[in-house]
Amino acid sequence: MIVITGATGALNGATVEHLLERVPAERIGVSVRDVAKAQHFAERGVRVRQGSYEDPAALRNSFAGAEKVLLVSSNDPHADGASLHRAGIEAAVAAGAQRILYTSHQNSRMDTPFPPGPEHAATERILAESGVAWTALRNGFYAHSLGWLLGNWRETGVISAPADGPVSWTHRADVAEAAAVILAGDRAFDGPVTLTARRAVTFDDVAEIASRVSGREVKRVVADDEQWIAGESEEMARLKLTMFQAARQGHFAETSPVLAELLGREPNDITL
Ligand SMILES: NC(=O)c1ccc[n+]([C@@H]2O[C@H](COP(=O)([O-])OP(=O)(O)OC[C@H]3O[C@@H](n4cnc5c(N)ncnc54)[C@H](OP(=O)(O)O)[C@@H]3O)[C@@H](O)[C@H]2O)c1
């Protein structure tokens, strides 16, 4: 059996959908915080059990009989993500899983200004020490995040944002599908596997694309970090700024052909 956590979320919910096209429903289980939200999977024959990283006993029960477990990364910026993921890894080991997969992030490492990076890196270390085969799905930066970083360029004709660097913006739907291909297949991916779009672009490139799609010139203006933060909600703006700071240092520039190989087609390009 393949058990998937976070199946009531966007990424792993889409992975379950793709998995249902590849393996019989009775071979799929989901471990979810709220079983009512997974009713649509239960109706199609998927085993639905309650599980949360805060409740190790429930987690173990939801992982029972799993050969492979896919752990979602926490979406709570205020939680100690690595501790939550450790609970997931320990429960998967205790349940006898033969491979643990985890939704990591491209270039996850301790020395990055982008806060999720160290959390993913710490989790990958716990996986490496778990004694069980593991795969870290190092997903590219979600392409739809561009929407909340670009500002109101459609009205102003200007993309005003801090200095940036190349980012291989990647569609969440594509990495969800690739995870299902890996889960259903025989090809063993050991350790980190980077899943990104084919190319990395800067905001200069994005301004060119925006000009093309809108039919008028869209200018890229480099804003001062602190001035850009002013006027936005402080906590969110600071988090967004770390993305620009990490991009400047090249943390999101990596591209990999593996996503296209797994999909059997080119990954989707950014859309504005
Ligand atoms: N690559 C990127 O650019 C990028 C961007 C944003 C986030 N991410 C990461 O990718 C993950 C998946 O993305 P997404 O778009 O699917 O996010 P999402 O829709 O917010 O889904 C997150 C899922 O994690 C589950 N979850 C959160 N805390 C949990 C806990 N303590 N125990 C068990 N399950 C828990 C949630 O359960 P409920 O359904 O019960 O809420 C939800 O199903 C995110 O959680 C985040 O770590 C990546």
PDBQT file of the ligand as one rigid body, heavy atoms in Angstrom, charges set to zero:
ROOT
HETATM    1  N1  LIG A 301       7.663  24.607  -3.632  1.00  0.00    +0.000 N 
HETATM    2  C1  LIG A 301       7.095  25.726  -3.226  1.00  0.00    +0.000 C 
HETATM    3  O1  LIG A 301       7.261  26.793  -3.811  1.00  0.00    +0.000 OA
HETATM    4  C2  LIG A 301       6.194  25.717  -2.039  1.00  0.00    +0.000 A 
HETATM    5  C3  LIG A 301       5.395  26.833  -1.787  1.00  0.00    +0.000 A 
HETATM    6  C4  LIG A 301       4.550  26.804  -0.680  1.00  0.00    +0.000 A 
HETATM    7  C5  LIG A 301       4.538  25.697   0.148  1.00  0.00    +0.000 A 
HETATM    8  N2  LIG A 301       5.338  24.625  -0.141  1.00  0.00    +0.000 N 
HETATM    9  C6  LIG A 301       5.379  23.438   0.732  1.00  0.00    +0.000 C 
HETATM   10  O2  LIG A 301       4.712  22.383   0.047  1.00  0.00    +0.000 OA
HETATM   11  C7  LIG A 301       3.719  21.813   0.910  1.00  0.00    +0.000 C 
HETATM   12  C8  LIG A 301       2.545  21.329   0.082  1.00  0.00    +0.000 C 
HETATM   13  O3  LIG A 301       2.052  22.422  -0.647  1.00  0.00    +0.000 OA
HETATM   14  P1  LIG A 301       0.493  22.631  -0.827  1.00  0.00    +0.000 P 
HETATM   15  O4  LIG A 301       0.369  23.677  -1.863  1.00  0.00    +0.000 OA
HETATM   16  O5  LIG A 301      -0.188  21.341  -0.994  1.00  0.00    +0.000 OA
HETATM   17  O6  LIG A 301       0.057  23.234   0.597  1.00  0.00    +0.000 OA
HETATM   18  P2  LIG A 301      -1.372  23.094   1.310  1.00  0.00    +0.000 P 
HETATM   19  O7  LIG A 301      -2.466  23.060   0.294  1.00  0.00    +0.000 OA
HETATM   20  O8  LIG A 301      -1.388  24.142   2.355  1.00  0.00    +0.000 OA
HETATM   21  O9  LIG A 301      -1.316  21.649   1.979  1.00  0.00    +0.000 OA
HETATM   22  C9  LIG A 301      -0.540  21.369   3.095  1.00  0.00    +0.000 C 
HETATM   23  C10 LIG A 301      -1.045  20.068   3.659  1.00  0.00    +0.000 C 
HETATM   24  O10 LIG A 301      -0.258  19.740   4.827  1.00  0.00    +0.000 OA
HETATM   25  C11 LIG A 301      -1.151  19.261   5.817  1.00  0.00    +0.000 C 
HETATM   26  N3  LIG A 301      -0.552  19.497   7.140  1.00  0.00    +0.000 N 
HETATM   27  C12 LIG A 301      -0.115  20.673   7.628  1.00  0.00    +0.000 A 
HETATM   28  N4  LIG A 301       0.316  20.514   8.888  1.00  0.00    +0.000 NA
HETATM   29  C13 LIG A 301       0.154  19.203   9.191  1.00  0.00    +0.000 A 
HETATM   30  C14 LIG A 301       0.391  18.438  10.342  1.00  0.00    +0.000 A 
HETATM   31  N5  LIG A 301       0.907  18.981  11.465  1.00  0.00    +0.000 N 
HETATM   32  N6  LIG A 301       0.111  17.096  10.322  1.00  0.00    +0.000 NA
HETATM   33  C15 LIG A 301      -0.387  16.534   9.198  1.00  0.00    +0.000 A 
HETATM   34  N7  LIG A 301      -0.654  17.226   8.057  1.00  0.00    +0.000 NA
HETATM   35  C16 LIG A 301      -0.393  18.550   8.062  1.00  0.00    +0.000 A 
HETATM   36  C17 LIG A 301      -2.407  20.068   5.629  1.00  0.00    +0.000 C 
HETATM   37  O11 LIG A 301      -3.516  19.412   6.246  1.00  0.00    +0.000 OA
HETATM   38  P3  LIG A 301      -5.003  20.045   6.210  1.00  0.00    +0.000 P 
HETATM   39  O12 LIG A 301      -5.522  19.721   4.832  1.00  0.00    +0.000 OA
HETATM   40  O13 LIG A 301      -5.691  19.333   7.288  1.00  0.00    +0.000 OA
HETATM   41  O14 LIG A 301      -4.860  21.512   6.447  1.00  0.00    +0.000 OA
HETATM   42  C18 LIG A 301      -2.504  20.114   4.110  1.00  0.00    +0.000 C 
HETATM   43  O15 LIG A 301      -3.193  18.973   3.632  1.00  0.00    +0.000 OA
HETATM   44  C19 LIG A 301       3.369  22.933   1.894  1.00  0.00    +0.000 C 
HETATM   45  O16 LIG A 301       2.868  22.384   3.100  1.00  0.00    +0.000 OA
HETATM   46  C20 LIG A 301       4.700  23.628   2.070  1.00  0.00    +0.000 C 
HETATM   47  O17 LIG A 301       5.503  22.957   3.043  1.00  0.00    +0.000 OA
HETATM   48  C21 LIG A 301       6.142  24.623  -1.210  1.00  0.00    +0.000 A 
ENDROOT
TORSDOF 0
